[in-house]
Amino acid sequence: MKLRSLCAGTALALLIVSAGPSWSQDTSQAEAEAQAVNREQVEESVTAETDSQFADKRTALIQEAVDALDETNAAIAAIEKGDTDAAIAALALATGKLETVACWE
């Protein structure tokens, strides 16, 4: 009976040892898949935030260009009225806004 118990115990130990790496591999694979999913979610979130910030900056840049155009039109109107000081002031503002637009990357 002792020999039978010893053989059964040895067989059980061998079964547990041989099943161990398979379970470990499954766990490692599940962890790798979970990390891949998490990485994809983070990348999507970062991409969405970056796109949003880029769109906001682009909108601000377009507004600067529109403001420069408005100031240029104001300068033209001032010139037509003979108001040189107002024309110079409007052109100075337009130039500053255009420099902002030109420097934006």
C-alpha contacts under 8 A as a table, 3 or more apart, distances in Angstrom:
res1	aa1	res2	aa2	distance
1	M	4	R	5.06
1	M	5	S	6.24
2	K	5	S	5.05
2	K	6	L	6.00
3	L	6	L	4.96
3	L	7	C	6.08
4	R	7	C	5.11
4	R	8	A	6.05
5	S	8	A	5.01
5	S	9	G	5.93
6	L	9	G	5.08
6	L	10	T	6.05
7	C	10	T	5.03
7	C	11	A	6.01
8	A	11	A	5.06
8	A	12	L	6.06
9	G	12	L	5.05
9	G	13	A	6.11
10	T	13	A	5.04
10	T	14	L	6.14
11	A	14	L	5.10
11	A	15	L	6.11
12	L	15	L	5.01
12	L	16	I	6.21
13	A	16	I	5.13
13	A	17	V	6.12
14	L	17	V	5.08
14	L	18	S	5.97
15	L	18	S	5.21
15	L	19	A	6.04
16	I	19	A	5.15
16	I	20	G	6.09
17	V	20	G	5.18
17	V	21	P	7.63
18	S	21	P	6.66
18	S	22	S	7.65
19	A	22	S	5.48
19	A	23	W	6.39
20	G	23	W	5.31
20	G	24	S	6.14
21	P	24	S	4.82
21	P	25	Q	5.92
22	S	25	Q	5.06
22	S	26	D	6.18
23	W	26	D	5.08
23	W	27	T	6.18
24	S	27	T	5.04
24	S	28	S	6.10
25	Q	28	S	5.00
25	Q	29	Q	5.98
26	D	29	Q	5.08
26	D	30	A	6.08
27	T	30	A	5.06
27	T	31	E	6.10
28	S	31	E	5.04
28	S	32	A	6.09
29	Q	32	A	5.02
29	Q	33	E	6.15
30	A	33	E	5.09
30	A	34	A	6.11
31	E	34	A	5.03
31	E	35	Q	6.11
32	A	35	Q	5.06
32	A	36	A	6.14
33	E	36	A	5.01
33	E	37	V	6.22
34	A	37	V	5.15
34	A	38	N	6.10
35	Q	38	N	4.95
35	Q	39	R	5.95
36	A	39	R	5.04
36	A	40	E	6.18
37	V	40	E	5.14
37	V	41	Q	6.27
38	N	41	Q	5.11
38	N	42	V	6.22
39	R	42	V	5.11
39	R	43	E	6.08
40	E	43	E	5.04
40	E	44	E	6.10
41	Q	44	E	5.13
41	Q	45	S	6.16
42	V	45	S	5.03
42	V	46	V	6.08
43	E	46	V	5.11
43	E	47	T	5.98
44	E	47	T	5.08
44	E	48	A	6.06
45	S	48	A	5.15
45	S	49	E	6.20
46	V	49	E	5.11
46	V	50	T	6.02
47	T	50	T	5.07
47	T	51	D	6.02
48	A	51	D	5.13
48	A	52	S	6.13
49	E	52	S	5.04
49	E	53	Q	6.20
50	T	53	Q	5.15
50	T	54	F	6.07
51	D	54	F	5.05
51	D	55	A	6.10
52	S	55	A	5.13
52	S	56	D	6.24
53	Q	56	D	5.07
53	Q	57	K	6.24
54	F	57	K	5.17
54	F	58	R	6.06
55	A	58	R	5.00
55	A	59	T	6.09
56	D	59	T	5.12
56	D	60	A	6.29
57	K	60	A	5.05
57	K	61	L	6.11
58	R	61	L	4.98
58	R	62	I	6.15
59	T	62	I	5.15
59	T	63	Q	6.21
60	A	63	Q	5.03
60	A	64	E	6.29
61	L	64	E	5.03
61	L	65	A	6.38
61	L	100	T	7.95
61	L	101	V	6.16
61	L	104	W	7.75
62	I	65	A	5.07
62	I	66	V	6.25
63	Q	66	V	5.02
63	Q	67	D	6.07
64	E	67	D	5.03
64	E	68	A	6.16
64	E	97	K	5.78
64	E	98	L	7.46
64	E	100	T	7.54
64	E	101	V	6.74
65	A	68	A	5.04
65	A	69	L	6.29
65	A	97	K	6.75
65	A	98	L	6.51
65	A	101	V	6.42
66	V	69	L	5.06
66	V	70	D	6.22
67	D	70	D	4.97
67	D	71	E	6.19
67	D	94	A	7.33
67	D	97	K	7.26
68	A	71	E	5.10
68	A	72	T	6.15
68	A	93	L	7.18
68	A	94	A	4.28
68	A	95	T	7.20
68	A	97	K	5.45
68	A	98	L	6.15
69	L	72	T	4.98
69	L	73	N	6.21
69	L	94	A	6.99
70	D	73	N	5.10
70	D	74	A	6.18
70	D	94	A	7.94
71	E	74	A	4.87
71	E	75	A	6.14
71	E	90	A	5.20
71	E	91	L	6.53
71	E	93	L	6.65
71	E	94	A	5.25
72	T	75	A	4.99
72	T	76	I	6.29
72	T	90	A	6.54
72	T	91	L	6.02
72	T	94	A	5.97
73	N	76	I	5.04
73	N	77	A	6.19
74	A	77	A	5.05
74	A	78	A	6.12
74	A	87	A	7.11
74	A	90	A	6.32
75	A	78	A	5.00
75	A	79	I	6.14
75	A	86	A	6.84
75	A	87	A	4.09
75	A	88	I	6.99
75	A	89	A	7.80
75	A	90	A	5.14
75	A	91	L	5.96
76	I	79	I	5.09
76	I	80	E	6.23
76	I	87	A	6.84
77	A	80	E	5.09
77	A	81	K	6.37
77	A	87	A	7.76
78	A	81	K	5.06
78	A	82	G	6.17
78	A	83	D	5.04
78	A	84	T	6.68
78	A	86	A	5.96
78	A	87	A	5.06
79	I	82	G	4.91
79	I	83	D	5.66
79	I	84	T	5.96
79	I	87	A	5.82
80	E	83	D	7.64
83	D	86	A	5.58
83	D	87	A	6.33
84	T	87	A	4.97
84	T	88	I	6.10
85	D	88	I	5.17
85	D	89	A	6.22
86	A	89	A	5.09
86	A	90	A	6.10
87	A	90	A	5.15
87	A	91	L	6.09
88	I	91	L	5.10
88	I	92	A	6.10
89	A	92	A	5.08
89	A	93	L	6.41
90	A	93	L	5.19
90	A	94	A	6.15
91	L	94	A	4.89
91	L	95	T	5.92
92	A	95	T	5.11
92	A	96	G	6.32
93	L	96	G	5.21
93	L	97	K	6.33
94	A	97	K	5.17
94	A	98	L	6.08
95	T	98	L	5.05
95	T	99	E	6.11
96	G	99	E	5.13
96	G	100	T	6.45
97	K	100	T	5.10
97	K	101	V	6.37
98	L	101	V	4.93
98	L	102	A	6.01
99	E	102	A	5.02
99	E	103	C	6.06
100	T	103	C	5.30
100	T	104	W	6.25
101	V	104	W	5.43
